[in-house]
């Protein structure tokens, strides 16, 4: 994305401090209040990134989705509110509030929100 259309402060500036206290509720509220339209029924923001680790907060609208994809890292999907259907290699998993689904590197998966909700995604990249 060109710098001229960047929605937020550059990650290098956001993640520069040695420690970060993250208020997930406040971040989710701010994310939902952004003026731009949601893409595919969700909004997202990287809330921490350092070396091989990235943490992303997603705010889903009902029916919001992420198409089939994979990443070369260990993935955890932690449902903070609402519910998600995460399809992993043709097996659907209903993941509810307070549950975590962990995926090995390279596993193809998709995500669909059963209703409005939030998800905390953590990726620990392998070999990065």
C-alpha positions in Angstrom: 0.0 0.0 0.0 1.5 3.4 -0.9 2.4 5.6 2.0 -0.1 8.3 0.7 -3.0 6.0 1.5 -1.7 4.4 4.7 -4.6 4.1 7.2 -2.4 4.1 10.3 1.0 5.0 11.7 3.8 3.0 10.0 4.5 -0.3 11.9 8.1 0.6 12.5 6.9 3.5 14.6 4.0 1.6 16.3 6.2 -1.3 17.4 9.4 0.6 18.3 9.0 0.5 22.2 10.5 -2.4 24.1 7.1 -3.2 25.8 3.5 -2.9 24.7 0.4 -3.1 26.9 -2.5 -3.8 24.6 -6.1 -3.0 25.5 -7.9 -5.4 23.1 -11.4 -4.0 23.8 -10.3 -0.4 23.1 -8.4 -1.4 19.9 -11.4 -3.4 18.7 -13.7 -0.4 19.3 -11.3 1.9 17.5 -11.0 -0.5 14.6 -14.8 -0.8 14.2 -15.1 3.0 14.3 -12.8 3.6 11.3 -14.4 5.5 8.5 -13.3 3.2 5.6 -15.5 0.3 4.6 -14.7 -3.2 5.9 -13.1 -5.5 3.3 -14.8 -8.9 3.0 -16.7 -8.2 6.2 -13.7 -7.6 8.5 -11.2 -5.1 9.5 -7.8 -5.9 10.9 -4.8 -4.2 12.5 -1.4 -5.6 13.4 -1.1 -4.8 17.1 2.4 -6.2 17.5 5.3 -7.3 15.3 8.8 -8.2 16.2 11.2 -10.6 14.5 9.2 -13.8 13.7 6.1 -12.9 15.8 3.1 -11.0 14.6 -0.2 -10.4 16.5 -3.2 -9.2 14.6 -6.7 -8.2 15.9 -9.6 -8.7 13.6 -13.1 -7.3 13.9 -15.7 -9.3 11.9 -19.1 -8.3 10.8 -21.7 -11.2 10.6 -20.7 -13.3 7.6 -17.3 -11.7 7.2 -14.7 -14.0 5.8 -11.1 -14.7 4.9 -10.7 -16.9 1.8 -8.6 -20.0 1.8 -4.9 -19.1 2.5 -1.8 -20.4 4.2 1.2 -19.0 5.9 4.6 -20.4 6.6 4.3 -20.0 10.3 2.6 -21.5 13.4 -0.8 -19.8 13.6 -3.1 -19.5 16.6 -6.7 -18.2 16.2 -8.1 -17.0 19.5 -11.8 -16.0 19.4 -12.3 -13.1 21.8 -16.1 -12.7 21.1 -18.6 -14.2 18.7 -17.9 -17.3 16.9 -16.0 -18.4 13.8 -16.1 -21.4 11.4 -12.5 -22.2 10.5 -12.2 -24.7 7.7 -8.9 -26.5 7.8 -8.2 -28.9 4.9 -11.9 -29.5 4.3 -12.8 -30.0 8.0 -14.9 -27.3 9.6 -14.2 -26.2 13.2 -16.7 -24.1 15.2 -14.5 -21.9 17.3 -16.3 -20.0 20.0 -15.5 -17.3 22.5 -12.5 -18.2 24.7 -11.3 -21.0 22.4 -8.1 -21.2 20.5 -7.3 -23.2 17.3 -3.6 -23.8 16.6 -2.4 -24.6 13.1 0.9 -26.0 11.9 2.9 -24.1 9.3 1.6 -24.3 5.7 -1.9 -25.5 6.6 -4.6 -24.2 4.2 -7.5 -22.7 6.0 -10.4 -20.2 5.6 -12.4 -18.2 8.2 -16.0 -17.2 8.3 -17.7 -15.3 11.1 -21.0 -16.7 12.4 -21.9 -13.2 13.7 -20.1 -10.1 14.7 -17.0 -10.8 16.8 -13.3 -10.4 17.3 -10.4 -12.7 16.7 -6.8 -12.4 17.9 -4.4 -14.0 15.4 -0.8 -14.8 16.3 1.7 -16.0 13.7 5.2 -17.2 14.6 7.0 -17.4 11.3 9.2 -20.4 10.8 12.8 -19.8 9.7 12.3 -16.0 9.4 
